Amino acid sequence: MKPIITDHTRFEAQRRQIDLELMLSIVEDPQQKVPSKGNRVVFQSKYYDKINGKEMLLRAIVELAGDTFKVISVYKTSKIDKYWIREERE
C-alpha cells in the first residue's frame, strides 16, 4: 500500500533537507514503529546523513485510517538515544 504524503510533509521535508526518496523508503519499510497519540504511529529508521556527516534518525508521523496511512510530518534528529526503542533482554 502506498502512503499518502501531505503537502505539509513535502514542505517540511524540503525545508529540513530530507530527501523525498529516503523518506518514502523509510515510511514503506521502517526499522521501528512507535505508538503515538490517537491513531498516530511514528515510523522511524536510522540512516547516515551526508549533510551532517553522521548517523541520524528519521521520524515520520503517520496517521492510520483503515487500510491507508497518511504521513503527517517528517523530521530528522541526532538524538537517537532519546527516541530509539531498545529491546530488553531477559
MMTF fields as JSON, N, C-alpha, C and O atoms, coordinates in Angstrom:
{
  "mmtfVersion": "1.0.0",
  "mmtfProducer": "UNKNOWN",
  "numBonds": 359,
  "numAtoms": 360,
  "numGroups": 90,
  "numChains": 1,
  "numModels": 1,
  "chainsPerModel": [1],
  "groupsPerChain": [90],
  "chainIdList": ["A"],
  "bondAtomList": [4, 2, 8, 6, 12, 10, 16, 14, 20, 18, 24, 22, 28, 26, 32, 30, 36, 34, 40, 38, 44, 42, 48, 46, 52, 50, 56, 54, 60, 58, 64, 62, 68, 66, 72, 70, 76, 74, 80, 78, 84, 82, 88, 86, 92, 90, 96, 94, 100, 98, 104, 102, 108, 106, 112, 110, 116, 114, 120, 118, 124, 122, 128, 126, 132, 130, 136, 134, 140, 138, 144, 142, 148, 146, 152, 150, 156, 154, 160, 158, 164, 162, 168, 166, 172, 170, 176, 174, 180, 178, 184, 182, 188, 186, 192, 190, 196, 194, 200, 198, 204, 202, 208, 206, 212, 210, 216, 214, 220, 218, 224, 222, 228, 226, 232, 230, 236, 234, 240, 238, 244, 242, 248, 246, 252, 250, 256, 254, 260, 258, 264, 262, 268, 266, 272, 270, 276, 274, 280, 278, 284, 282, 288, 286, 292, 290, 296, 294, 300, 298, 304, 302, 308, 306, 312, 310, 316, 314, 320, 318, 324, 322, 328, 326, 332, 330, 336, 334, 340, 338, 344, 342, 348, 346, 352, 350, 356, 354],
  "bondOrderList": [1, 1, 1, 1, 1, 1, 1, 1, 1, 1, 1, 1, 1, 1, 1, 1, 1, 1, 1, 1, 1, 1, 1, 1, 1, 1, 1, 1, 1, 1, 1, 1, 1, 1, 1, 1, 1, 1, 1, 1, 1, 1, 1, 1, 1, 1, 1, 1, 1, 1, 1, 1, 1, 1, 1, 1, 1, 1, 1, 1, 1, 1, 1, 1, 1, 1, 1, 1, 1, 1, 1, 1, 1, 1, 1, 1, 1, 1, 1, 1, 1, 1, 1, 1, 1, 1, 1, 1, 1],
  "groupList": [{"groupName": "MET", "atomNameList": ["N", "CA", "C", "O"], "elementList": ["N", "C", "C", "O"], "formalChargeList": [0, 0, 0, 0], "bondAtomList": [1, 0, 2, 1, 3, 2], "bondOrderList": [1, 1, 2], "singleLetterCode": "M", "chemCompType": "L-PEPTIDE LINKING"}, {"groupName": "LYS", "atomNameList": ["N", "CA", "C", "O"], "elementList": ["N", "C", "C", "O"], "formalChargeList": [0, 0, 0, 0], "bondAtomList": [1, 0, 2, 1, 3, 2], "bondOrderList": [1, 1, 2], "singleLetterCode": "K", "chemCompType": "L-PEPTIDE LINKING"}, {"groupName": "PRO", "atomNameList": ["N", "CA", "C", "O"], "elementList": ["N", "C", "C", "O"], "formalChargeList": [0, 0, 0, 0], "bondAtomList": [1, 0, 2, 1, 3, 2], "bondOrderList": [1, 1, 2], "singleLetterCode": "P", "chemCompType": "L-PEPTIDE LINKING"}, {"groupName": "ILE", "atomNameList": ["N", "CA", "C", "O"], "elementList": ["N", "C", "C", "O"], "formalChargeList": [0, 0, 0, 0], "bondAtomList": [1, 0, 2, 1, 3, 2], "bondOrderList": [1, 1, 2], "singleLetterCode": "I", "chemCompType": "L-PEPTIDE LINKING"}, {"groupName": "THR", "atomNameList": ["N", "CA", "C", "O"], "elementList": ["N", "C", "C", "O"], "formalChargeList": [0, 0, 0, 0], "bondAtomList": [1, 0, 2, 1, 3, 2], "bondOrderList": [1, 1, 2], "singleLetterCode": "T", "chemCompType": "L-PEPTIDE LINKING"}, {"groupName": "ASP", "atomNameList": ["N", "CA", "C", "O"], "elementList": ["N", "C", "C", "O"], "formalChargeList": [0, 0, 0, 0], "bondAtomList": [1, 0, 2, 1, 3, 2], "bondOrderList": [1, 1, 2], "singleLetterCode": "D", "chemCompType": "L-PEPTIDE LINKING"}, {"groupName": "HIS", "atomNameList": ["N", "CA", "C", "O"], "elementList": ["N", "C", "C", "O"], "formalChargeList": [0, 0, 0, 0], "bondAtomList": [1, 0, 2, 1, 3, 2], "bondOrderList": [1, 1, 2], "singleLetterCode": "H", "chemCompType": "L-PEPTIDE LINKING"}, {"groupName": "ARG", "atomNameList": ["N", "CA", "C", "O"], "elementList": ["N", "C", "C", "O"], "formalChargeList": [0, 0, 0, 0], "bondAtomList": [1, 0, 2, 1, 3, 2], "bondOrderList": [1, 1, 2], "singleLetterCode": "R", "chemCompType": "L-PEPTIDE LINKING"}, {"groupName": "PHE", "atomNameList": ["N", "CA", "C", "O"], "elementList": ["N", "C", "C", "O"], "formalChargeList": [0, 0, 0, 0], "bondAtomList": [1, 0, 2, 1, 3, 2], "bondOrderList": [1, 1, 2], "singleLetterCode": "F", "chemCompType": "L-PEPTIDE LINKING"}, {"groupName": "GLU", "atomNameList": ["N", "CA", "C", "O"], "elementList": ["N", "C", "C", "O"], "formalChargeList": [0, 0, 0, 0], "bondAtomList": [1, 0, 2, 1, 3, 2], "bondOrderList": [1, 1, 2], "singleLetterCode": "E", "chemCompType": "L-PEPTIDE LINKING"}, {"groupName": "ALA", "atomNameList": ["N", "CA", "C", "O"], "elementList": ["N", "C", "C", "O"], "formalChargeList": [0, 0, 0, 0], "bondAtomList": [1, 0, 2, 1, 3, 2], "bondOrderList": [1, 1, 2], "singleLetterCode": "A", "chemCompType": "L-PEPTIDE LINKING"}, {"groupName": "GLN", "atomNameList": ["N", "CA", "C", "O"], "elementList": ["N", "C", "C", "O"], "formalChargeList": [0, 0, 0, 0], "bondAtomList": [1, 0, 2, 1, 3, 2], "bondOrderList": [1, 1, 2], "singleLetterCode": "Q", "chemCompType": "L-PEPTIDE LINKING"}, {"groupName": "LEU", "atomNameList": ["N", "CA", "C", "O"], "elementList": ["N", "C", "C", "O"], "formalChargeList": [0, 0, 0, 0], "bondAtomList": [1, 0, 2, 1, 3, 2], "bondOrderList": [1, 1, 2], "singleLetterCode": "L", "chemCompType": "L-PEPTIDE LINKING"}, {"groupName": "SER", "atomNameList": ["N", "CA", "C", "O"], "elementList": ["N", "C", "C", "O"], "formalChargeList": [0, 0, 0, 0], "bondAtomList": [1, 0, 2, 1, 3, 2], "bondOrderList": [1, 1, 2], "singleLetterCode": "S", "chemCompType": "L-PEPTIDE LINKING"}, {"groupName": "VAL", "atomNameList": ["N", "CA", "C", "O"], "elementList": ["N", "C", "C", "O"], "formalChargeList": [0, 0, 0, 0], "bondAtomList": [1, 0, 2, 1, 3, 2], "bondOrderList": [1, 1, 2], "singleLetterCode": "V", "chemCompType": "L-PEPTIDE LINKING"}, {"groupName": "GLY", "atomNameList": ["N", "CA", "C", "O"], "elementList": ["N", "C", "C", "O"], "formalChargeList": [0, 0, 0, 0], "bondAtomList": [1, 0, 2, 1, 3, 2], "bondOrderList": [1, 1, 2], "singleLetterCode": "G", "chemCompType": "PEPTIDE LINKING"}, {"groupName": "ASN", "atomNameList": ["N", "CA", "C", "O"], "elementList": ["N", "C", "C", "O"], "formalChargeList": [0, 0, 0, 0], "bondAtomList": [1, 0, 2, 1, 3, 2], "bondOrderList": [1, 1, 2], "singleLetterCode": "N", "chemCompType": "L-PEPTIDE LINKING"}, {"groupName": "TYR", "atomNameList": ["N", "CA", "C", "O"], "elementList": ["N", "C", "C", "O"], "formalChargeList": [0, 0, 0, 0], "bondAtomList": [1, 0, 2, 1, 3, 2], "bondOrderList": [1, 1, 2], "singleLetterCode": "Y", "chemCompType": "L-PEPTIDE LINKING"}, {"groupName": "TRP", "atomNameList": ["N", "CA", "C", "O"], "elementList": ["N", "C", "C", "O"], "formalChargeList": [0, 0, 0, 0], "bondAtomList": [1, 0, 2, 1, 3, 2], "bondOrderList": [1, 1, 2], "singleLetterCode": "W", "chemCompType": "L-PEPTIDE LINKING"}],
  "groupTypeList": [0, 1, 2, 3, 3, 4, 5, 6, 4, 7, 8, 9, 10, 11, 7, 7, 11, 3, 5, 12, 9, 12, 0, 12, 13, 3, 14, 9, 5, 2, 11, 11, 1, 14, 2, 13, 1, 15, 16, 7, 14, 14, 8, 11, 13, 1, 17, 17, 5, 1, 3, 16, 15, 1, 9, 0, 12, 12, 7, 10, 3, 14, 9, 12, 10, 15, 5, 4, 8, 1, 14, 3, 13, 14, 17, 1, 4, 13, 1, 3, 5, 1, 17, 18, 3, 7, 9, 9, 7, 9],
  "groupIdList": [1, 2, 3, 4, 5, 6, 7, 8, 9, 10, 11, 12, 13, 14, 15, 16, 17, 18, 19, 20, 21, 22, 23, 24, 25, 26, 27, 28, 29, 30, 31, 32, 33, 34, 35, 36, 37, 38, 39, 40, 41, 42, 43, 44, 45, 46, 47, 48, 49, 50, 51, 52, 53, 54, 55, 56, 57, 58, 59, 60, 61, 62, 63, 64, 65, 66, 67, 68, 69, 70, 71, 72, 73, 74, 75, 76, 77, 78, 79, 80, 81, 82, 83, 84, 85, 86, 87, 88, 89, 90],
  "secStructList": [7, 7, 7, 3, 3, 7, 2, 2, 2, 2, 2, 2, 2, 2, 2, 6, 6, 7, 7, 2, 2, 2, 2, 2, 2, 2, 2, 2, 1, 7, 1, 3, 3, 3, 3, 7, 1, 6, 6, 3, 3, 3, 3, 3, 3, 3, 3, 3, 3, 6, 6, 6, 6, 3, 3, 3, 3, 3, 3, 3, 3, 3, 3, 3, 3, 6, 6, 3, 3, 3, 3, 3, 3, 3, 3, 3, 3, 1, 7, 2, 2, 2, 2, 7, 7, 7, 7, 7, 7, 7],
  "xCoordList": [0.845, 0.0, 0.893, 1.848, 0.576, 1.361, 0.863, -0.342, 1.784, 1.36, 0.895, 1.319, 0.023, -0.394, 0.559, 0.711, 1.193, 2.136, 1.454, 1.118, 1.252, 0.566, 1.472, 2.694, 0.852, 1.621, 2.508, 3.643, 1.982, 2.762, 4.026, 5.104, 3.89, 5.034, 6.072, 7.269, 5.614, 6.541, 7.279, 8.485, 6.546, 7.155, 8.205, 9.319, 7.847, 8.771, 9.996, 11.108, 9.806, 10.944, 11.92, 13.132, 11.401, 12.267, 12.96, 14.161, 12.207, 12.761, 13.844, 14.835, 13.64, 14.579, 15.649, 16.398, 15.721, 16.718, 16.666, 17.688, 15.451, 15.242, 14.872, 13.902, 15.643, 15.394, 14.065, 13.829, 13.207, 11.885, 11.961, 11.157, 12.914, 13.072, 13.48, 12.994, 14.372, 14.769, 13.562, 13.323, 12.798, 11.614, 10.641, 10.125, 10.39, 9.461, 9.955, 9.166, 11.261, 11.794, 11.657, 11.372, 11.86, 11.744, 10.276, 9.959, 9.393, 7.968, 7.435, 6.602, 7.906, 7.433, 8.04, 7.458, 9.202, 9.846, 10.635, 11.865, 9.929, 10.623, 11.303, 10.861, 12.389, 13.047, 12.214, 12.216, 11.505, 10.646, 9.355, 9.31, 8.292, 7.019, 6.7, 6.555, 6.594, 6.394, 5.005, 4.691, 4.157, 2.825, 2.913, 3.828, 1.947, 1.887, 0.468, -0.282, 0.096, -1.233, -2.313, -2.09, -3.474, -4.611, -4.33, -3.845, -4.642, -4.43, -3.14, -3.03, -2.164, -0.879, 0.212, 0.21, 1.149, 2.306, 3.52, 3.432, 4.652, 5.892, 6.678, 7.065, 6.915, 7.766, 9.161, 9.341, 10.148, 11.494, 12.553, 12.397, 13.651, 14.801, 16.068, 16.072, 17.144, 18.46, 19.03, 18.755, 19.817, 20.464, 21.673, 21.804, 22.554, 23.718, 23.348, 23.002, 23.423, 23.078, 24.34, 25.257, 24.377, 25.553, 25.728, 26.859, 24.644, 24.712, 25.379, 26.237, 24.977, 25.534, 26.752, 27.454, 27.003, 28.166, 28.13, 29.169, 26.923, 26.812, 25.503, 24.621, 25.397, 24.169, 23.066, 23.276, 21.901, 20.741, 19.544, 19.605, 18.465, 17.209, 16.173, 15.967, 15.522, 14.449, 13.138, 12.911, 12.268, 10.993, 9.856, 9.842, 8.912, 7.734, 6.499, 6.282, 5.694, 4.454, 3.379, 3.087, 2.8, 1.87, 0.507, 0.41, -0.539, -1.906, -2.527, -2.585, -2.988, -3.573, -5.08, -5.752, -5.599, -7.04, -7.417, -7.327, -7.832, -8.198, -7.011, -5.996, -7.14, -6.074, -5.084, -4.137, -5.285, -4.391, -3.654, -4.063, -2.561, -1.885, -1.379, -0.951, -1.444, -1.08, 0.094, 0.058, 1.147, 2.309, 1.986, 1.802, 1.92, 1.532, 2.727, 2.605, 3.874, 5.081, 6.301, 6.194, 7.468, 8.716, 9.829, 9.856, 10.74, 11.906, 13.051, 12.855, 14.255, 15.436, 16.017, 15.883, 16.665, 17.268, 18.546, 18.681, 19.473, 20.692, 20.5, 21.375, 19.377, 19.107, 18.499, 17.367, 19.288, 18.815, 18.433, 17.378, 19.277, 19.013, 17.71, 17.091, 17.296, 16.061, 14.825, 13.852, 14.86, 13.678, 13.738, 12.696, 14.941, 15.082, 14.62, 15.036, 13.767, 13.262, 14.206, 14.32, 14.863, 15.788, 15.03, 14.205, 15.333, 14.696, 15.348, 16.571, 14.499, 15.028, 15.365, 14.624, 16.483, 16.923, 16.681, 16.899, 16.221, 15.946, 17.126, 17.073],
  "yCoordList": [-1.173, 0.0, 1.241, 1.331, 2.175, 3.398, 4.448, 4.667, 5.095, 6.101, 7.388, 7.704, 8.117, 9.438, 10.44, 10.461, 11.262, 12.262, 13.631, 14.088, 14.277, 15.569, 16.67, 16.526, 17.771, 18.926, 19.456, 19.871, 19.436, 19.888, 19.043, 19.574, 17.733, 16.83, 17.125, 17.164, 17.33, 17.667, 18.976, 19.082, 19.962, 21.253, 21.077, 21.587, 20.351, 20.155, 19.349, 19.641, 18.345, 17.551, 18.434, 18.329, 19.294, 20.193, 21.191, 21.427, 21.771, 22.761, 22.155, 22.809, 20.902, 20.232, 19.438, 18.68, 19.61, 18.952, 17.43, 16.768, 16.898, 15.454, 15.005, 15.492, 14.083, 13.563, 12.81, 11.936, 13.146, 12.54, 11.027, 10.281, 10.575, 9.139, 8.401, 7.302, 9.008, 8.42, 8.326, 7.289, 9.41, 9.42, 8.314, 7.592, 8.18, 7.155, 5.75, 4.886, 5.515, 4.181, 3.841, 2.698, 4.826, 4.589, 4.415, 3.588, 5.191, 5.059, 3.702, 3.096, 3.234, 1.957, 0.755, -0.33, 0.93, -0.176, 0.356, 0.337, 0.828, 1.403, 0.336, -0.812, 0.737, -0.178, -0.333, -1.393, 0.726, 0.671, 1.435, 2.399, 0.971, 1.676, 1.921, 0.981, 3.204, 3.577, 4.193, 5.167, 3.636, 4.209, 5.671, 6.061, 6.467, 7.876, 8.186, 7.278, 9.451, 9.864, 9.485, 9.526, 9.119, 8.817, 7.679, 6.621, 7.905, 6.862, 7.104, 6.737, 7.725, 8.02, 7.085, 6.614, 6.833, 5.994, 6.711, 7.342, 6.612, 7.183, 6.064, 5.099, 6.195, 5.264, 5.871, 7.037, 5.091, 5.642, 4.644, 3.43, 5.212, 4.405, 5.224, 6.444, 4.515, 5.153, 5.19, 4.301, 6.211, 6.321, 7.242, 7.973, 7.2, 8.088, 9.336, 9.262, 10.475, 11.758, 12.399, 12.752, 12.545, 13.112, 14.591, 15.07, 15.314, 16.749, 16.986, 17.859, 16.198, 16.354, 15.474, 15.652, 14.531, 13.662, 12.72, 12.41, 12.255, 11.322, 10.551, 10.855, 9.548, 8.773, 9.63, 10.335, 9.56, 10.328, 9.381, 8.227, 9.907, 9.178, 9.963, 11.15, 9.31, 9.946, 9.449, 8.243, 10.393, 10.057, 10.625, 11.812, 9.774, 10.186, 9.957, 8.857, 11.006, 10.903, 10.445, 11.124, 9.287, 8.65, 8.497, 8.082, 8.842, 8.692, 7.49, 7.441, 6.527, 5.31, 5.473, 5.979, 5.039, 5.098, 3.878, 3.9, 2.834, 1.604, 0.991, 0.688, 0.808, 0.195, 1.215, 0.843, 2.486, 3.519, 4.201, 4.134, 4.856, 5.685, 6.949, 6.962, 8.023, 9.343, 9.861, 9.848, 10.321, 10.884, 12.345, 13.159, 12.665, 13.99, 14.946, 16.109, 14.45, 15.267, 14.362, 13.156, 14.972, 14.207, 15.116, 16.312, 14.531, 15.287, 14.336, 13.134, 14.9, 14.11, 14.67, 15.855, 13.781, 14.187, 13.39, 12.246, 14.017, 13.315, 12.661, 11.925, 12.915, 12.383, 10.984, 10.745, 10.073, 8.703, 8.038, 7.409, 8.171, 7.512, 7.977, 7.226, 9.183, 9.72, 9.005, 8.8, 8.627, 8.08, 6.598, 5.965, 6.031, 4.646, 3.71, 3.85, 2.759, 1.79, 0.584, -0.142, 0.401, -0.721, -1.938, -1.849, -3.08, -4.328, -4.749, -4.753, -5.105, -5.555, -7.029, -7.828, -7.364, -8.762, -9.316, -8.652, -10.559, -11.176, -11.968, -12.557],
  "zCoordList": [0.0, 0.0, 0.0, 0.772, -0.859, -0.995, 0.005, 0.125, 0.718, 1.692, 1.007, -0.105, 1.687, 1.238, 1.877, 3.098, 1.067, 1.563, 1.48, 0.387, 2.612, 2.622, 2.078, 2.041, 1.658, 1.194, 2.325, 2.091, 3.547, 4.707, 4.858, 5.122, 4.691, 4.813, 3.736, 4.017, 2.512, 1.417, 1.711, 1.488, 2.209, 2.553, 3.644, 3.528, 4.704, 5.826, 5.4, 5.839, 4.556, 4.079, 3.314, 3.5, 2.463, 1.698, 2.62, 2.495, 3.536, 4.464, 5.356, 5.68, 5.745, 6.65, 5.91, 6.525, 4.601, 3.751, 3.879, 4.054, 3.788, 3.826, 2.416, 1.836, 1.878, 0.542, 0.52, 1.354, -0.426, -0.52, -0.738, -0.179, -1.542, -1.786, -0.504, -0.237, 0.287, 1.567, 2.482, 3.099, 2.57, 3.419, 3.007, 3.86, 1.701, 1.226, 1.541, 1.922, 1.383, 1.67, 3.153, 3.51, 4.003, 5.443, 5.848, 6.703, 5.238, 5.54, 5.072, 5.747, 3.938, 3.412, 4.134, 4.115, 4.772, 5.481, 6.686, 6.677, 7.719, 8.881, 9.734, 9.786, 10.403, 11.332, 12.6, 13.226, 12.973, 14.16, 13.918, 13.153, 14.602, 14.628, 16.099, 16.88, 16.466, 17.861, 18.011, 17.327, 18.904, 19.105, 19.55, 20.276, 19.102, 19.467, 19.913, 20.269, 19.898, 20.343, 19.333, 18.123, 19.842, 18.977, 18.028, 18.428, 16.762, 15.749, 14.976, 13.806, 15.636, 15.0, 15.482, 16.62, 14.571, 14.853, 14.276, 13.223, 14.965, 14.439, 13.785, 14.444, 12.475, 11.743, 11.785, 11.433, 12.21, 12.317, 11.893, 12.022, 11.374, 10.96, 11.109, 10.945, 11.424, 11.473, 10.055, 9.249, 9.757, 8.454, 8.587, 9.569, 7.588, 7.585, 6.802, 5.623, 7.461, 6.842, 6.271, 7.012, 4.951, 4.279, 4.603, 4.682, 4.79, 5.086, 6.44, 6.571, 7.456, 8.797, 9.05, 10.046, 8.156, 8.287, 9.468, 10.052, 9.832, 10.958, 10.893, 10.09, 11.757, 11.831, 12.433, 13.42, 11.829, 12.288, 12.361, 11.935, 12.913, 12.99, 12.203, 12.456, 11.252, 10.503, 11.086, 11.189, 11.471, 12.098, 11.262, 10.937, 10.922, 10.163, 11.033, 11.542, 11.197, 11.959, 10.978, 9.994, 11.262, 10.341, 11.016, 12.171, 10.27, 10.761, 10.059, 8.83, 10.843, 10.29, 10.144, 11.042, 9.003, 8.741, 7.906, 6.679, 8.578, 7.866, 7.169, 7.796, 5.857, 5.064, 4.521, 3.828, 4.819, 4.298, 5.438, 6.597, 5.083, 6.067, 5.412, 4.258, 6.204, 5.719, 6.53, 7.76, 5.838, 6.508, 6.821, 5.916, 8.114, 8.587, 8.607, 8.221, 9.056, 9.117, 9.167, 9.39, 8.953, 8.961, 9.477, 9.188, 10.241, 10.69, 10.984, 11.166, 11.026, 11.364, 12.653, 12.959, 13.398, 14.658, 14.911, 14.478, 15.619, 16.027, 17.396, 17.852, 18.052, 19.398, 19.315, 19.737, 18.759, 18.533, 19.856, 19.947, 20.879, 22.162, 22.804, 23.558, 22.52, 23.102, 22.552, 23.278, 21.278, 20.615, 20.281, 20.112, 20.183, 19.751, 20.855, 22.005, 20.515, 21.478, 21.478, 20.49, 22.592, 22.727, 23.233, 24.142, 22.619, 23.06, 24.364, 24.496, 25.328, 26.612, 26.53, 25.957, 27.108, 27.136, 28.531, 29.544, 28.54, 29.841, 30.325, 31.404]
}
